[in-house]
Amino acid sequence: MRNRIVGPVSMITVGVLFLCQYFTPYRFRQTWPLLLIAIGIALVMERSQYGQSDGDGQAAPTSSSTGTDINSEKR
């Protein structure tokens, strides 16, 4: 199963930005680009090695020529 991190990262970022509105001089209208940056980083992480685990916390081996799961025939 693929790890989904974009939703949680987005929600945490929105919460932090709204908290910054009350405790810093910065307002949400000034900091919303940080939300886009956080979503972009989460998407990169999701599509990188972090998002390609096979469920036990380790990355599934892939064939270098096809990019398919080598162990798919064994399952």
ZAGU-607161 format. One record per atom (N, C-alpha, C, O, CB): atom name; z, y, x; residue number from 1. Coordinates in steps of 0.05 Angstrom, whole numbers. Glycine has a CB too. Layout:
CA;Z;Y;X;NUM
...
REM end
This chain:
N;0;-24;17;1
CA;0;0;0;1
C;0;25;18;1
O;13;26;38;1
CB;24;0;-19;1
N;-14;44;9;2
CA;-18;68;25;2
C;5;88;19;2
O;13;92;-4;2
CB;-45;82;19;2
N;15;100;40;3
CA;37;120;38;3
C;25;146;27;3
O;6;156;39;3
CB;51;124;65;3
N;37;156;6;4
CA;29;182;-5;4
C;51;202;2;4
O;74;200;-6;4
CB;25;180;-36;4
N;43;223;17;5
CA;63;243;25;5
C;55;271;16;5
O;72;289;19;5
CB;66;243;55;5
N;31;275;5;6
CA;23;302;-2;6
C;40;313;-25;6
O;48;336;-23;6
CB;-6;301;-11;6
N;46;297;-45;7
CA;62;307;-67;7
C;90;316;-59;7
O;98;338;-64;7
CB;65;285;-88;7
N;105;298;-45;8
CA;132;306;-36;8
C;132;330;-17;8
O;149;347;-19;8
CB;145;283;-23;8
N;113;331;1;9
CA;111;353;20;9
C;106;379;4;9
O;117;400;11;9
CB;90;349;41;9
N;88;378;-15;10
CA;81;402;-31;10
C;106;412;-46;10
O;112;436;-47;10
CB;59;396;-51;10
N;120;394;-59;11
CA;144;401;-75;11
C;166;413;-57;11
O;178;433;-64;11
CB;155;377;-90;11
N;170;401;-34;12
CA;191;411;-16;12
C;183;439;-5;12
O;199;457;-4;12
CB;195;392;8;12
N;157;442;1;13
CA;147;468;11;13
C;150;490;-10;13
O;159;512;-4;13
CB;118;466;20;13
N;143;484;-35;14
CA;146;504;-56;14
C;175;511;-60;14
O;182;535;-63;14
CB;134;493;-83;14
N;193;492;-59;15
CA;221;497;-62;15
C;232;515;-39;15
O;247;533;-44;15
CB;237;471;-62;15
N;223;509;-15;16
CA;232;525;8;16
C;221;554;6;16
O;235;573;12;16
CB;223;512;35;16
N;196;556;-3;17
CA;185;583;-6;17
C;199;600;-27;17
O;203;624;-24;17
CB;155;581;-12;17
N;207;586;-49;18
CA;222;601;-70;18
C;250;608;-60;18
O;260;629;-67;18
CB;223;584;-95;18
N;262;590;-44;19
CA;288;597;-32;19
C;286;620;-13;19
O;303;638;-12;19
CB;300;572;-18;19
N;264;621;2;20
CA;260;644;21;20
C;258;670;6;20
O;266;691;16;20
CB;234;639;37;20
N;248;669;-19;21
CA;246;693;-35;21
C;273;705;-40;21
O;275;730;-42;21
CB;232;687;-61;21
N;294;689;-42;22
CA;321;699;-48;22
C;337;706;-23;22
O;355;722;-25;22
CB;335;679;-65;22
N;332;692;-1;23
CA;349;696;23;23
C;335;710;46;23
O;348;715;66;23
CB;358;669;32;23
N;310;717;43;24
CA;296;732;64;24
C;281;755;51;24
O;278;756;27;24
CB;277;713;80;24
N;271;773;67;25
CA;255;795;56;25
C;227;787;47;25
O;212;803;36;25
CB;253;818;75;25
N;219;762;53;26
CA;192;753;46;26
C;191;742;18;26
O;209;729;8;26
CB;183;731;66;26
N;170;749;3;27
CA;166;740;-24;27
C;144;718;-25;27
O;129;714;-6;27
CB;157;764;-42;27
N;143;704;-47;28
CA;125;681;-50;28
C;96;691;-46;28
O;80;676;-35;28
CB;128;668;-78;28
N;90;715;-56;29
CA;62;724;-53;29
C;55;729;-24;29
O;31;731;-17;29
CB;59;751;-68;29
N;74;731;-6;30
CA;69;734;22;30
C;69;707;37;30
O;57;705;59;30
CB;90;752;35;30
N;82;687;26;31
CA;85;662;40;31
C;69;638;29;31
O;70;617;40;31
CB;114;655;41;31
N;55;642;7;32
CA;41;620;-5;32
C;20;607;13;32
O;14;583;10;32
CB;27;629;-30;32
N;8;621;33;33
CA;-10;607;51;33
C;4;584;66;33
O;-9;565;75;33
CB;-22;626;71;33
N;30;586;70;34
CA;44;564;83;34
C;43;538;67;34
O;43;516;78;34
CB;74;572;88;34
N;41;541;40;35
CA;37;518;23;35
C;11;504;29;35
O;10;479;31;35
CB;39;526;-7;35
N;-10;519;33;36
CA;-36;507;39;36
C;-36;494;67;36
O;-47;472;70;36
CB;-58;529;39;36
N;-22;506;85;37
CA;-19;494;112;37
C;-4;468;111;37
O;-12;448;123;37
CB;-5;513;131;37
N;18;467;95;38
CA;34;443;93;38
C;18;421;79;38
O;20;397;87;38
CB;60;449;77;38
N;3;427;59;39
CA;-14;407;45;39
C;-35;396;65;39
O;-40;372;65;39
CB;-27;419;20;39
N;-47;414;80;40
CA;-67;405;100;40
C;-55;387;121;40
O;-67;366;127;40
CB;-79;429;113;40
N;-32;393;131;41
CA;-19;376;150;41
C;-12;349;138;41
O;-15;328;151;41
CB;7;389;161;41
N;-2;349;113;42
CA;4;324;99;42
C;-21;307;95;42
O;-19;283;98;42
CB;18;330;72;42
N;-43;319;88;43
CA;-68;304;85;43
C;-77;292;111;43
O;-86;269;112;43
CB;-90;322;74;43
N;-75;307;133;44
CA;-82;296;159;44
C;-64;273;166;44
O;-74;252;176;44
CB;-80;318;181;44
N;-38;275;162;45
CA;-19;254;168;45
C;-25;229;150;45
O;-24;207;160;45
CB;10;263;163;45
N;-32;234;125;46
CA;-37;212;107;46
C;-62;197;115;46
O;-63;172;112;46
CB;-41;223;78;46
N;-82;210;126;47
CA;-107;197;134;47
C;-106;187;162;47
O;-125;174;171;47
CB;-130;217;130;47
N;-85;193;177;48
CA;-83;185;204;48
C;-69;158;206;48
O;-67;143;186;48
CB;-68;206;222;48
N;-59;151;228;49
CA;-45;126;233;49
C;-21;123;213;49
O;-15;101;205;49
CB;-35;124;262;49
N;-8;145;207;50
CA;16;144;189;50
C;8;132;162;50
O;24;117;151;50
CB;27;172;185;50
N;-14;138;151;51
CA;-22;130;124;51
C;-36;103;123;51
O;-43;94;102;51
CB;-40;150;112;51
N;-40;89;146;52
CA;-54;64;146;52
C;-36;40;151;52
O;-44;21;164;52
CB;-75;65;167;52
N;-11;41;142;53
CA;7;19;147;53
C;1;-3;127;53
O;-10;1;105;53
CB;36;28;144;53
N;9;-28;134;54
CA;4;-51;116;54
C;28;-59;100;54
O;29;-81;90;54
CB;-6;-74;133;54
N;48;-41;98;55
CA;71;-46;81;55
C;96;-52;97;55
O;118;-49;86;55
CB;65;-68;63;55
N;94;-61;122;56
CA;118;-68;137;56
C;124;-47;158;56
O;141;-52;176;56
CB;114;-95;150;56
N;112;-24;156;57
CA;118;-2;174;57
C;101;-1;199;57
O;103;17;215;57
CB;146;-4;182;57
N;84;-21;202;58
CA;66;-22;225;58
C;38;-19;216;58
O;31;-27;194;58
CB;70;-47;242;58
N;21;-7;232;59
CA;-7;-2;225;59
C;-22;-28;224;59
O;-18;-46;241;59
CB;-20;17;245;59
N;-39;-31;205;60
CA;-56;-55;203;60
C;-78;-54;224;60
O;-91;-33;227;60
CB;-68;-58;174;60
N;-83;-76;238;61
CA;-104;-75;258;61
C;-131;-73;244;61
O;-136;-85;223;61
CB;-103;-101;276;61
N;-149;-58;256;62
CA;-176;-55;245;62
C;-197;-63;265;62
O;-193;-61;289;62
CB;-180;-26;236;62
N;-219;-71;255;63
CA;-242;-77;272;63
C;-254;-51;282;63
O;-258;-32;266;63
CB;-263;-94;257;63
N;-261;-50;308;64
CA;-271;-25;319;64
C;-299;-18;309;64
O;-306;5;308;64
CB;-270;-26;349;64
N;-315;-39;302;65
CA;-342;-33;294;65
C;-345;-27;265;65
O;-362;-11;257;65
CB;-360;-57;301;65
N;-328;-39;247;66
CA;-331;-34;219;66
C;-309;-18;206;66
O;-313;-6;185;66
CB;-333;-60;205;66
N;-286;-17;219;67
CA;-263;-2;208;67
C;-249;-17;186;67
O;-233;-5;171;67
CB;-273;24;198;67
N;-255;-43;182;68
CA;-243;-59;161;68
C;-218;-73;172;68
O;-215;-76;196;68
CB;-262;-79;150;68
N;-202;-82;154;69
CA;-177;-96;161;69
C;-184;-124;172;69
O;-197;-139;158;69
CB;-158;-98;137;69
N;-176;-130;196;70
CA;-182;-156;209;70
C;-168;-178;193;70
O;-180;-200;190;70
CB;-173;-156;238;70
N;-144;-173;183;71
CA;-129;-194;170;71
C;-136;-198;140;71
O;-123;-213;127;71
CB;-99;-188;172;71
N;-156;-184;130;72
CA;-163;-186;102;72
C;-172;-214;94;72
O;-169;-222;71;72
CB;-184;-166;95;72
N;-184;-229;113;73
CA;-193;-256;107;73
C;-170;-275;105;73
O;-171;-295;91;73
CB;-212;-266;129;73
N;-147;-269;118;74
CA;-124;-287;118;74
C;-108;-284;93;74
O;-92;-301;86;74
CB;-106;-281;143;74
N;-111;-261;79;75
CA;-94;-256;55;75
C;-104;-270;31;75
O;-92;-268;10;75
CB;-92;-227;50;75
REM end
